[in-house]
């Protein structure tokens, strides 16, 4: 499985930005997918996940009500729509194919099986 993330950039606080992640290869083997982010000098942490039938979605508390995860194109494209961005959302964002999407594990990067390269999101205050 190969994952290619895109859509990062510079945005003003309060503005929107949408990240995308294209999956290729053995995508039928993908169960769930997730978005993660890494702040400078910090460990990577989960942001949101979605399971294989799109019926289970979880978010970390800090992005609830502002971010929306979704799949498209026969589930080989993953999106993260980010609204009302804050300066503290500035990070490198990664998509991943993950073992499962559980509320208890949404912030845990150890469930990831495959990683895309990161895309930098910079929110100016």
C-alpha positions as CSV (number, residue, x, y, z in Angstrom):
1,X,0.0,0.0,0.0
2,X,1.3,3.4,-1.0
3,X,-0.2,6.6,0.4
4,X,0.3,10.1,-1.0
5,X,-0.8,13.1,1.1
6,X,-1.3,16.5,-0.4
7,X,-3.1,19.8,0.3
8,X,-0.9,21.4,3.0
9,X,0.0,25.0,2.9
10,X,-0.2,28.3,4.6
11,X,-3.6,29.5,5.8
12,X,-4.8,32.3,8.1
13,X,-6.3,31.5,11.5
14,X,-10.0,30.9,11.1
15,X,-9.7,29.7,7.6
16,X,-10.3,26.4,6.0
17,X,-7.9,23.8,4.4
18,X,-8.6,20.4,3.0
19,X,-6.0,17.6,3.0
20,X,-6.2,14.7,0.6
21,X,-4.5,11.3,0.6
22,X,-4.5,8.9,-2.3
23,X,-4.0,5.2,-1.8
24,X,-2.7,2.8,-4.3
25,X,-1.5,-0.8,-4.3
26,X,-3.4,-3.4,-2.4
27,X,-6.1,-1.0,-1.2
28,X,-8.5,-3.9,-0.6
29,X,-6.3,-4.8,2.3
30,X,-7.0,-1.5,4.0
31,X,-9.3,-1.7,7.0
32,X,-9.4,1.8,8.3
33,X,-7.6,5.0,7.7
34,X,-6.6,7.9,9.8
35,X,-4.9,11.3,9.9
36,X,-2.1,12.1,12.3
37,X,-0.1,15.2,13.0
38,X,3.3,16.0,14.4
39,X,4.1,19.2,16.1
40,X,7.8,20.4,16.2
41,X,9.7,18.5,18.7
42,X,6.7,16.3,19.7
43,X,5.6,12.8,19.0
44,X,3.2,12.0,16.2
45,X,-0.4,11.9,17.4
46,X,-3.7,10.9,15.9
47,X,-6.3,13.4,14.7
48,X,-9.1,11.3,13.3
49,X,-9.9,7.9,11.9
50,X,-12.6,6.3,9.7
51,X,-13.3,2.6,9.4
52,X,-13.8,0.5,6.3
53,X,-17.5,1.1,5.8
54,X,-17.3,4.8,6.8
55,X,-19.8,4.1,9.7
56,X,-17.3,4.6,12.4
57,X,-15.5,7.9,12.7
58,X,-13.6,9.4,15.6
59,X,-11.8,12.6,16.4
60,X,-9.6,13.8,19.1
61,X,-11.2,16.4,21.3
62,X,-9.1,19.3,20.1
63,X,-10.5,19.1,16.5
64,X,-14.1,18.0,17.2
65,X,-16.6,20.2,15.4
66,X,-13.8,21.7,13.2
67,X,-12.4,18.8,11.3
68,X,-14.2,16.3,9.1
69,X,-12.7,13.1,7.8
70,X,-14.2,11.4,4.7
71,X,-13.4,8.9,2.0
72,X,-14.1,9.2,-1.8
73,X,-13.4,7.4,-5.1
74,X,-14.2,3.9,-4.0
75,X,-12.4,4.6,-0.7
76,X,-9.0,5.1,-2.3
77,X,-9.0,8.8,-1.4
78,X,-9.1,10.1,2.1
79,X,-9.8,13.7,2.9
80,X,-9.5,15.8,6.0
81,X,-11.6,19.0,5.8
82,X,-10.2,21.5,8.4
83,X,-12.3,24.5,9.3
84,X,-11.7,27.3,11.9
85,X,-8.0,26.5,11.9
86,X,-6.0,27.7,14.9
87,X,-2.4,28.6,15.2
88,X,-2.0,25.5,17.4
89,X,-3.1,23.3,14.4
90,X,0.2,24.1,12.8
91,X,1.9,20.7,12.2
92,X,3.0,18.2,9.7
93,X,0.0,16.0,8.8
94,X,0.2,12.4,7.8
95,X,-2.3,9.9,6.5
96,X,-2.1,6.3,7.4
97,X,-3.8,3.0,6.7
98,X,-4.5,1.6,10.2
99,X,-5.5,-1.6,11.9
100,X,-8.8,-0.3,13.3
101,X,-10.6,2.9,14.2
102,X,-11.5,2.9,17.9
103,X,-12.3,5.9,20.0
104,X,-9.7,4.6,22.6
105,X,-7.0,4.5,19.9
106,X,-7.7,7.5,17.8
107,X,-4.7,9.4,19.1
108,X,-2.4,6.4,19.1
109,X,0.0,6.1,16.0
110,X,1.0,2.6,16.9
111,X,-2.2,1.3,15.1
112,X,-0.8,2.5,11.7
113,X,0.3,0.0,9.2
114,X,1.3,2.2,6.3
115,X,2.2,5.9,6.3
116,X,2.0,8.5,3.7
117,X,4.6,11.3,3.6
118,X,3.8,14.3,5.6
119,X,2.2,17.5,4.4
120,X,2.9,20.8,6.3
121,X,0.0,22.9,7.5
122,X,1.0,26.3,8.7
123,X,-1.6,28.5,10.3
124,X,-0.7,32.1,10.7
125,X,-2.1,34.0,13.7
